[in-house]
Amino acid sequence: MKEIPRKYQHGEAEQRWARQWEEWELHSWDPTRGREETFVVDSPPPTVSGSLHVGHVFSYTHQDLLVRYQRMLGKNIAYPMGWDDNGLPTERRVQNVFGIRCNPHLPFDPSWKPRKTESSKEQTEVSRPNFIQACKTLTQEDEKAFEVLWRHLGLSIDWSLVYATIDDHCRRTSQFSFLDLVAKDLVYHAELPSAWDTGFGTAVAQAEMVDREQDGHFHDLRFEVQGGGEFLISTTRPELLGACIAVVAHPDDERYQHLFGQTAITPLFRAPVPIRPSSHADPEKGTGILMVCTFGDTADVEYWRSSELPLRQLIGRDGRMQPVDFGSSPFVSLDPEAANLAHSRLTGLYVKQARTRIVELLREVGALVGELKPTRQFVKYYEKGEFPLEFVTTRQWFVRLLEHKEALLAKAREVQWHPEHMRTRIEHWIEGLQYDW
């Protein structure tokens, strides 16, 4: 019998048993056994970000407990490991590490090799194939770090079943899946308002959005009524004043019912806009009457889609205020010269800068009433983004989701959820879908 050491050498024991498990192929999936006796672990592949934390250990330990239990019951376990390395976090990390940016119009340079840089402020443009080459180089390093940790934990993964979302097989599968959606008319191509991350420069699906609470201010703006009269609108986004297409109040709000059907004149830009009733206006918020702009939030998008009103896009995809020409459609104005002068002082500014500048302009013309009122508000962000989402018009492919809500709910109800309240959570999530992806 082997002598028991006085002190347990856990590091040596872990390595010895890890090698033994591999020799025995203890965690290997047997493809010859039927589906009915196979337990499949289809977990989303982790994003390969290069940074690991205790949350990774926590969640995968839970998963591994279930896997080991099913294995002890005699089940054939299919437990692959995937790496999610084909997304925005990878793109941003590659940009920062190598100081490069993808330009799909450039030709492939076979002599180019990715080199790490100390500063990512000045970025060199490279071709798409070269950028993918850099992604693979960096993600392979990150994946090794992840694998070392998973093996150190002793997770019972079948390491012969490893895939990466950027590899040829996954990309080809994704492309075939998309073509299948096209053939089944489950996707469509259109130029519509999309949630846009100005930092990553991409559209964002509703499933990728999060609400973050932050400080803001209500600004009380004086609007004129054509023919005489005025009223105050309290807004947290005065920089969108030039994109105002309508003013709305709740149909039951007696304070503003006499204004419905009349025309308001926006301050500073002197744009005539209709005053209409709308049930989405909250009488308790601000002054109870609000401006609809293209676009401040999802409510603006929904109203615009059903209103047949013009689209006045001020914010560009880079997050800056775009140049526009007041006096010509769709930027109508009763005083184009004054409107263009005001907008020229905003053009090229980022949203936050424009918000500060327009406050100064509104004060100059006496259209800002009183002091700014502090508030806390929830703002939409991309879950991995640094800047608030904007809604800009882009040509995108959209998956038809809204017309399939009932089918999605039916599928969700077929699943046995643990814990049970997760069924309610996904039902609420599906019911809360507001637009196609």
C-alpha positions as CSV (number, residue, x, y, z in Angstrom):
1,M,0.0,0.0,0.0
2,K,1.3,3.5,-0.9
3,E,2.3,5.5,2.1
4,I,0.0,8.3,3.0
5,P,1.9,11.6,3.0
6,R,1.9,13.6,6.2
7,K,0.7,16.7,4.4
8,Y,-1.9,16.5,1.6
9,Q,-0.4,18.0,-1.6
10,H,-3.7,19.2,-3.2
11,G,-2.0,20.7,-6.3
12,E,-0.2,17.5,-7.2
13,A,-3.4,15.5,-6.5
14,E,-5.6,17.7,-8.7
15,Q,-3.2,17.4,-11.6
16,R,-2.9,13.6,-11.1
17,W,-6.6,13.1,-11.1
18,A,-7.2,15.4,-14.0
19,R,-4.8,13.3,-16.1
20,Q,-6.5,10.1,-14.9
21,W,-9.9,11.4,-15.9
22,E,-8.7,12.1,-19.3
23,E,-7.0,8.7,-19.7
24,W,-10.3,7.0,-18.7
25,E,-12.3,9.4,-21.0
26,L,-14.6,9.8,-18.1
27,H,-16.2,13.0,-19.4
28,S,-16.4,12.0,-23.1
29,W,-19.6,12.0,-25.0
30,D,-20.6,8.8,-26.8
31,P,-22.3,9.7,-30.1
32,T,-23.4,6.0,-30.6
33,R,-25.8,6.2,-27.7
34,G,-29.4,7.4,-28.3
35,R,-30.9,10.8,-27.6
36,E,-33.2,9.4,-24.9
37,E,-30.3,8.4,-22.7
38,T,-28.2,11.5,-23.4
39,F,-28.1,14.6,-21.2
40,V,-27.2,17.6,-23.2
41,V,-25.7,20.8,-21.7
42,D,-26.4,23.7,-24.1
43,S,-25.1,26.6,-22.1
44,P,-24.4,29.9,-23.9
45,P,-20.6,30.2,-24.6
46,P,-18.9,32.7,-22.3
47,T,-17.7,36.0,-23.8
48,V,-13.9,35.8,-24.1
49,S,-13.0,39.1,-22.6
50,G,-9.6,38.2,-21.1
51,S,-10.8,38.9,-17.6
52,L,-12.1,36.2,-15.2
53,H,-13.9,36.7,-11.9
54,V,-15.6,34.7,-9.2
55,G,-18.9,34.9,-11.0
56,H,-17.6,32.6,-13.7
57,V,-16.6,30.0,-11.0
58,F,-19.9,30.4,-9.3
59,S,-22.2,29.8,-12.3
60,Y,-20.2,27.0,-13.9
61,T,-19.9,25.2,-10.6
62,H,-23.7,25.1,-10.4
63,Q,-23.9,23.7,-13.9
64,D,-21.2,21.1,-13.2
65,L,-23.1,19.8,-10.2
66,L,-26.1,19.0,-12.4
67,V,-23.9,17.4,-15.0
68,R,-22.1,15.1,-12.5
69,Y,-25.5,14.1,-11.0
70,Q,-26.8,13.1,-14.4
71,R,-23.6,11.2,-15.2
72,M,-23.9,9.2,-11.9
73,L,-27.4,8.2,-13.0
74,G,-25.7,6.6,-16.0
75,K,-26.6,9.2,-18.6
76,N,-24.5,9.9,-21.7
77,I,-23.3,13.5,-21.2
78,A,-22.8,15.9,-24.1
79,Y,-21.0,18.8,-22.3
80,P,-19.1,20.9,-24.9
81,M,-17.3,24.2,-24.3
82,G,-17.7,27.1,-26.6
83,W,-16.1,30.5,-26.7
84,D,-18.1,33.6,-27.7
85,D,-15.4,35.5,-29.6
86,N,-17.4,36.9,-32.5
87,G,-19.1,40.0,-31.1
88,L,-18.7,43.6,-30.0
89,P,-16.7,43.0,-26.8
90,T,-14.1,41.1,-28.8
91,E,-14.0,43.8,-31.5
92,R,-13.5,46.6,-28.9
93,R,-10.8,44.5,-27.0
94,V,-8.9,43.9,-30.3
95,Q,-9.1,47.6,-31.2
96,N,-7.6,48.5,-27.8
97,V,-4.9,45.8,-27.6
98,F,-3.6,46.2,-31.2
99,G,-4.6,49.8,-31.9
100,I,-6.4,48.9,-35.1
101,R,-9.8,49.5,-36.6
102,C,-11.6,47.5,-39.3
103,N,-12.1,49.1,-42.7
104,P,-14.0,46.5,-44.9
105,H,-13.0,48.5,-48.1
106,L,-9.3,47.8,-47.7
107,P,-7.7,44.8,-49.4
108,F,-6.1,42.0,-47.4
109,D,-2.5,42.5,-46.5
110,P,-0.8,39.1,-46.3
111,S,2.4,40.6,-44.7
112,W,0.5,42.4,-41.9
113,K,0.8,40.9,-38.4
114,P,-1.0,42.1,-35.3
115,R,1.2,43.8,-32.7
116,K,0.2,44.9,-29.2
117,T,0.3,48.6,-28.5
118,E,0.6,50.6,-25.3
119,S,-1.9,53.2,-26.5
120,S,-5.1,52.7,-28.4
121,K,-5.9,56.3,-29.0
122,E,-4.4,56.3,-32.5
123,Q,-5.8,53.4,-34.4
124,T,-4.6,52.1,-37.8
125,E,-7.1,50.9,-40.3
126,V,-6.8,47.3,-41.5
127,S,-8.9,45.1,-43.8
128,R,-11.7,42.8,-42.6
129,P,-9.6,39.6,-43.1
130,N,-6.7,41.2,-41.3
131,F,-9.0,42.3,-38.4
132,I,-10.4,38.7,-38.1
133,Q,-6.8,37.5,-38.1
134,A,-6.1,39.8,-35.1
135,C,-9.3,38.6,-33.4
136,K,-8.3,35.0,-33.7
137,T,-4.8,35.7,-32.4
138,L,-6.1,37.5,-29.2
139,T,-9.0,35.3,-28.5
140,Q,-6.8,32.2,-28.7
141,E,-4.8,33.7,-25.8
142,D,-7.9,34.5,-23.8
143,E,-9.4,31.1,-24.4
144,K,-6.3,29.4,-23.0
145,A,-6.7,31.5,-19.8
146,F,-10.3,30.4,-19.6
147,E,-9.5,26.7,-20.2
148,V,-6.7,26.8,-17.6
149,L,-9.2,28.0,-15.0
150,W,-12.0,25.5,-16.0
151,R,-9.5,22.6,-15.9
152,H,-8.1,23.9,-12.5
153,L,-11.7,23.8,-11.2
154,G,-12.1,20.2,-12.4
155,L,-15.2,21.0,-14.5
156,S,-16.3,17.7,-16.2
157,I,-16.3,19.2,-19.7
158,D,-15.6,17.1,-22.8
159,W,-12.6,19.0,-24.0
160,S,-12.8,17.2,-27.4
161,L,-16.0,19.2,-28.1
162,V,-14.6,22.8,-28.2
163,Y,-15.9,25.4,-30.6
164,A,-15.6,29.2,-31.1
165,T,-18.3,31.5,-32.6
166,I,-15.7,33.1,-34.9
167,D,-14.5,29.8,-36.4
168,D,-15.5,28.8,-39.9
169,H,-18.0,26.1,-38.9
170,C,-20.0,28.5,-36.6
171,R,-20.0,31.4,-39.1
172,R,-21.1,29.1,-41.9
173,T,-23.8,27.6,-39.7
174,S,-25.0,31.1,-38.8
175,Q,-25.1,32.1,-42.4
176,F,-27.1,29.1,-43.4
177,S,-29.5,29.8,-40.5
178,F,-30.0,33.4,-41.8
179,L,-30.6,32.2,-45.3
180,D,-33.2,29.8,-43.9
181,L,-34.9,32.7,-42.2
182,V,-34.9,34.6,-45.5
183,A,-36.5,31.7,-47.4
184,K,-39.2,31.4,-44.7
185,D,-39.9,35.2,-44.9
186,L,-39.1,35.5,-41.2
187,V,-36.8,38.5,-41.7
188,Y,-37.1,41.7,-43.7
189,H,-34.8,44.6,-44.8
190,A,-35.9,48.1,-44.0
191,E,-34.6,51.6,-43.1
192,L,-36.1,52.2,-39.7
193,P,-35.2,53.8,-36.3
194,S,-32.9,51.4,-34.4
195,A,-31.4,51.6,-31.0
196,W,-27.8,52.6,-31.7
197,D,-24.6,52.4,-29.6
198,T,-22.5,55.4,-30.8
199,G,-19.4,54.0,-29.1
200,F,-19.5,50.6,-30.8
201,G,-21.1,52.0,-33.9
202,T,-23.8,49.3,-34.2
203,A,-27.5,48.6,-33.8
204,V,-28.5,46.9,-30.5
205,A,-31.3,44.4,-30.0
206,Q,-33.8,44.9,-27.2
207,A,-32.4,41.8,-25.5
208,E,-29.0,43.5,-25.2
209,M,-30.4,46.7,-23.5
210,V,-30.2,47.5,-19.9
211,D,-31.6,50.4,-17.8
212,R,-29.1,52.4,-15.8
213,E,-30.2,55.0,-13.3
214,Q,-28.4,58.4,-13.6
215,D,-28.8,62.0,-12.8
216,G,-30.6,64.4,-15.1
217,H,-32.4,67.7,-15.2
218,F,-35.8,68.9,-16.2
219,H,-35.7,72.0,-18.4
220,D,-38.9,74.1,-18.6
221,L,-39.2,75.5,-22.1
222,R,-41.7,78.1,-23.2
223,F,-43.7,77.1,-26.4
224,E,-45.9,79.6,-28.2
225,V,-49.3,78.7,-29.6
226,Q,-49.9,79.9,-33.1
227,G,-52.6,82.7,-32.9
228,G,-51.8,83.5,-29.3
229,G,-51.0,81.9,-26.0
230,E,-48.1,79.8,-24.6
231,F,-47.4,76.8,-22.4
232,L,-44.4,75.1,-20.7
233,I,-42.9,71.8,-21.6
234,S,-40.5,70.2,-19.1
235,T,-37.9,68.0,-20.8
236,T,-34.7,66.2,-19.9
237,R,-33.5,66.3,-23.5
238,P,-33.5,69.9,-24.7
239,E,-30.9,69.1,-27.4
240,L,-33.6,67.4,-29.4
241,L,-35.7,70.5,-29.6
242,G,-34.8,70.9,-33.3
243,A,-36.1,67.4,-33.9
244,C,-39.6,68.1,-32.4
245,I,-42.4,66.9,-34.7
246,A,-45.4,67.2,-32.3
247,V,-46.6,68.2,-28.9
248,V,-48.9,65.8,-27.0
249,A,-50.9,65.6,-23.8
250,H,-53.2,63.0,-22.3
251,P,-56.7,63.1,-23.8
252,D,-58.2,63.4,-20.3
253,D,-55.9,66.2,-19.2
254,E,-58.3,69.2,-18.9
255,R,-55.4,71.6,-18.7
256,Y,-54.6,71.1,-22.4
257,Q,-57.8,69.9,-24.0
258,H,-58.4,73.3,-25.5
259,L,-55.1,73.2,-27.3
260,F,-55.8,69.9,-29.2
261,G,-55.9,70.6,-32.9
262,Q,-53.9,73.8,-32.7
263,T,-50.3,74.4,-33.7
264,A,-47.4,75.1,-31.3
265,I,-44.2,77.0,-32.3
266,T,-41.0,75.6,-30.9
267,P,-38.6,78.0,-29.2
268,L,-35.3,78.8,-30.9
269,F,-36.1,77.0,-34.1
270,R,-39.6,78.5,-34.7
271,A,-40.9,75.2,-36.1
272,P,-44.7,74.8,-36.3
273,V,-45.8,71.4,-34.9
274,P,-49.3,70.0,-34.2
275,I,-50.7,69.7,-30.7
276,R,-52.4,66.3,-30.3
277,P,-53.9,64.1,-27.6
278,S,-52.0,60.9,-26.8
279,S,-52.6,58.3,-24.1
280,H,-48.8,57.8,-23.6
281,A,-48.5,61.3,-22.1
282,D,-48.3,61.1,-18.3
283,P,-50.2,64.1,-16.7
284,E,-48.1,63.6,-13.5
285,K,-44.7,63.9,-15.3
286,G,-43.2,67.3,-15.7
287,T,-45.9,69.8,-16.8
288,G,-48.0,67.0,-18.3
289,I,-47.5,68.1,-21.9
290,L,-44.5,66.8,-23.8
291,M,-42.7,67.1,-27.1
292,V,-42.3,64.1,-29.4
293,C,-38.9,64.2,-31.1
294,T,-37.2,61.9,-33.6
295,F,-36.0,60.3,-31.4
296,G,-35.6,60.6,-27.7
297,D,-36.9,57.2,-26.6
298,T,-39.0,54.2,-27.6
299,A,-42.2,56.1,-27.0
300,D,-41.1,58.7,-29.6
301,V,-40.4,55.8,-32.1
302,E,-43.8,54.2,-31.5
303,Y,-45.6,57.5,-31.9
304,W,-43.7,58.5,-35.0
305,R,-44.5,55.1,-36.7
306,S,-48.2,55.6,-36.2
307,S,-48.4,59.3,-36.8
308,E,-47.4,59.9,-40.5
309,L,-45.4,62.9,-39.3
310,P,-42.0,63.8,-40.8
311,L,-38.7,62.4,-39.5
312,R,-36.2,65.0,-38.4
313,Q,-32.9,63.2,-37.5
314,L,-30.5,65.4,-35.7
315,I,-28.2,62.9,-34.0
316,G,-25.8,61.0,-36.3
317,R,-24.4,57.5,-35.9
318,D,-21.2,58.9,-34.3
319,G,-23.2,60.6,-31.5
320,R,-22.7,64.1,-32.9
321,M,-25.3,66.7,-33.9
322,Q,-25.6,66.5,-37.7
323,P,-25.8,69.6,-40.0
324,V,-29.3,70.2,-41.3
325,D,-31.0,73.0,-43.3
326,F,-33.9,74.7,-41.5
327,G,-36.4,76.2,-44.0
328,S,-36.5,73.1,-46.2
329,S,-38.4,69.9,-45.7
330,P,-38.5,68.2,-43.3
331,F,-37.0,71.0,-41.1
332,V,-39.6,73.6,-41.6
333,S,-39.3,76.9,-39.7
334,L,-41.0,80.3,-39.6
335,D,-37.6,81.9,-39.2
336,P,-35.0,79.7,-41.1
337,E,-32.2,82.2,-40.6
338,A,-32.5,82.3,-36.8
339,A,-33.0,78.5,-36.7
340,N,-29.9,77.7,-38.8
341,L,-27.8,80.1,-36.8
342,A,-28.9,78.4,-33.6
343,H,-28.3,74.9,-35.0
344,S,-24.8,75.9,-36.4
345,R,-23.8,76.4,-32.7
346,L,-24.7,72.8,-32.0
347,T,-23.5,71.1,-35.2
348,G,-20.6,68.7,-34.5
349,L,-21.1,68.5,-30.8
350,Y,-21.7,65.3,-28.9
351,V,-25.1,64.9,-27.3
352,K,-24.0,65.9,-23.8
353,Q,-22.1,68.9,-25.1
354,A,-25.1,70.0,-27.2
355,R,-27.4,69.7,-24.2
356,T,-25.1,72.2,-22.3
357,R,-24.9,74.6,-25.3
358,I,-28.6,74.7,-26.1
359,V,-29.4,75.6,-22.5
360,E,-27.2,78.7,-23.0
361,L,-29.0,79.5,-26.3
362,L,-32.4,79.1,-24.7
363,R,-31.5,81.4,-21.9
364,E,-30.3,84.0,-24.4
365,V,-33.8,84.2,-26.0
366,G,-35.7,83.9,-22.8
367,A,-37.2,80.5,-23.6
368,L,-35.8,78.7,-20.6
369,V,-38.0,79.3,-17.6
370,G,-36.5,79.1,-14.1
371,E,-33.7,76.9,-12.9
372,L,-32.9,73.3,-14.0
373,K,-34.7,70.8,-11.8
374,P,-32.6,67.7,-10.7
375,T,-34.1,64.3,-11.3
376,R,-33.1,60.7,-11.4
377,Q,-34.0,58.8,-14.5
378,F,-33.4,55.4,-16.1
379,V,-31.6,55.5,-19.4
380,K,-31.2,52.8,-22.0
381,Y,-27.7,51.4,-22.6
382,Y,-26.2,48.5,-24.5
383,E,-25.3,46.0,-21.8
384,K,-21.6,46.4,-22.5
385,G,-21.6,50.0,-23.7
386,E,-20.4,53.2,-22.2
387,F,-22.8,55.7,-23.8
388,P,-26.6,56.0,-23.7
389,L,-28.3,54.5,-26.7
390,E,-29.7,56.8,-29.4
391,F,-32.3,56.0,-31.9
392,V,-31.1,56.6,-35.4
393,T,-32.4,55.5,-38.8
394,T,-30.4,52.7,-40.3
395,R,-30.9,50.0,-43.0
396,Q,-31.0,46.8,-41.1
397,W,-32.3,43.2,-41.3
398,F,-35.1,42.7,-38.8
399,V,-36.4,39.3,-37.5
400,R,-40.2,39.2,-37.3
401,L,-40.7,38.7,-33.6
402,L,-43.8,40.7,-32.7
403,E,-46.1,38.6,-34.9
404,H,-44.8,35.4,-33.2
405,K,-45.2,36.4,-29.6
406,E,-47.9,33.7,-28.9
407,A,-45.7,31.0,-30.5
408,L,-42.7,32.1,-28.4
409,L,-44.9,32.0,-25.3
410,A,-46.2,28.5,-26.2
411,K,-42.6,27.2,-26.5
412,A,-41.6,28.8,-23.3
413,R,-44.5,27.0,-21.5
414,E,-43.3,23.6,-22.8
415,V,-40.0,24.0,-20.8
416,Q,-39.8,22.6,-17.3
417,W,-38.2,25.6,-15.4
418,H,-36.1,25.4,-12.3
419,P,-36.9,27.4,-10.3
420,E,-40.5,27.7,-11.5
421,H,-40.7,31.5,-11.3
422,M,-38.3,31.7,-14.2
423,R,-41.2,30.8,-16.4
424,T,-43.0,34.0,-15.3
425,R,-39.8,36.0,-16.0
426,I,-39.5,34.8,-19.6
427,E,-43.2,35.3,-20.2
428,H,-42.9,38.9,-19.0
429,W,-39.9,39.4,-21.2
430,I,-41.6,38.0,-24.3
431,E,-44.8,40.1,-23.6
432,G,-42.6,43.2,-23.2
433,L,-41.0,42.9,-26.7
434,Q,-41.7,46.3,-28.3
435,Y,-40.2,45.9,-31.8
436,D,-38.6,43.4,-34.1
437,W,-34.9,42.7,-33.7
